[in-house]
Amino acid sequence: MDFTPGTILEGKVTGIMKFGAFVALPEGKSGLVHISEIANTYVNDVKDHLTEGQVVKVKIIGIDDAGRLNLSIKKALPQEAPVAAGSAQPRREPVFTGVKKKPVSASDSFEEKLKAFMQDSESRISGLKNAGDKKGGVPRRMRTKQGY
């Protein structure tokens, strides 16, 4: 049997530890599924997701120098289909809501696009600088002179 990285196999959970689970594979081989490779969500306790004797599909993600197999359950799961363009996915709003800028269109020249980018960038930087000055403490220009 082929035990190379990328191979997907079926195995049986033989032991559960705080840091992951041991899985018995065909031909008497075994490997470890680290806690971070069990599910696509946060795993606080391995026992919440796996039980001893459970049959699982695993993907070999690596083999260390000692020949031990590093396994992943979440990488053996079928990949979610990419979201199609125009689907009802929530739009993320930008974190910084600074100065309103004119929308850049495809017909604008490179120079116009560059100018709009530079103006936006400068307004964001000045907003950050002003926010830093309002925090109190030692002013920014004094930090470098006095060794802060």
N, C-alpha and C positions, 0 to 999 in steps of 0.2 A: 504494500500500500504506500501511497505517496504522502510523506509527512514534510511538505515544504510550505513555506509561508504563502498564504492565499488559499490553501486547500480548506474546503468546508467539510466537516465530518460530523457524525452523530456520536455522542458519548453519554455516559451516565455519571451523575454527580456522586462522588464517593466520600467527600469530606467537605465540611463547611468551616471556615475560619473567619476571624474578624476582617481579614484583608482580602478574602476571596473564597473561591471554591475549587477543589480538585476534581478533575473530570477524567474518568477512565475511557480510553479510546481503544479502537481495534488493535489487534496484535500485541496486547499487553502494555501498550504505551499509556502514559497519562500526562496531564498538563494542568496548569493553573490558569483560572480565569480570575484576573485581578478585579477587585470590587468596582473599579472605574470602568471595566469592560463588560459589566453584567447587563446594564440597561441604559437606555437613552435619557433616563431621568436620574435624579440624585438618588443614590443608594446609601441609606443610613445603616441598615442592617441587612446582611446577605440573606438571612433567613426569611426576610420579607419577600424575597424574589425566588429563592431556590430551596429545594428540600433534598435530602439525601435519597438517592435512588431515582431521582427525576432524570428523564432522558432529555438531553438538550442538543441543539445544533450549535457547533462552535466553528470558528474560523481560526486557523493557525496564523498568528500575527508575527511570530518570531521564534527563533530558537537560540538560546544563549550558548555560551562557550562550553557549558557542561552538558549540552544536549537536551536541556529541559525545554518543553514546549510552552510558549506563552499563547494563551487562547483568548478569544473574544466572543461573547454571545451577541453583543449588540452589532458587531460588524458582520455577523452571519445572518442577521435579520434582513429581509428584503428592503431595499432602499426605497424611501418615499419618493413618489414621482415629483419632479420639479413643478412648481406652480406655474400654470400657463399665464402668458401675458394677458392682461385685461381681466383677470379673475378677481373675485371679491376678497382681496387681501388688504388688511388695514394698512393705510399709508402712514409712515412715520413722519412726524413733524420734526423740523430741525430744532435742535436744542437752543441755539442762539437765535433770538428774534430781534435782530438789529435793524438797521436802516433799510427801508424798503428799496429794493433795487429794480431797475427795469428788466423785464424778462429778456433773455438773450435769444434771438431767433437764428435760424439756420442761414438767413440771408446776411447777417452781420459779418463784417470783415474780421479778420484775425485781430487787427489792431483794436477794433471796438470791443471784441470779446476779452482781450487782454486788459484793456482799460477797465471794463466792468469788473473783472476778476480782481484787479489790483485795488480798486475802490472798496470792494466788499472785504477783501483781506485786511486792508488798513483799518476799516471800521471795526472789524472783529478784534483786531489786536488792540486798538485803542480802548475798546470796551473791556477787554481783559485787564489792561493796565489800570484803568480807572477803578475796576472792581478790586484789584489788589491794593490800591492806595486807600480804599475805604475800610479795610479790615482793621486798621489801627496798628499799633506797635511801631517799630522803627521804620521810617520811610525807606523806600527802595534805594534811593541815591545815598542814604546814610549807611546802609548795610555794607557796601563795598569800601567806603572810606574808613569806617571804624572797625572793620574786620568781623562783622556779624555774619 
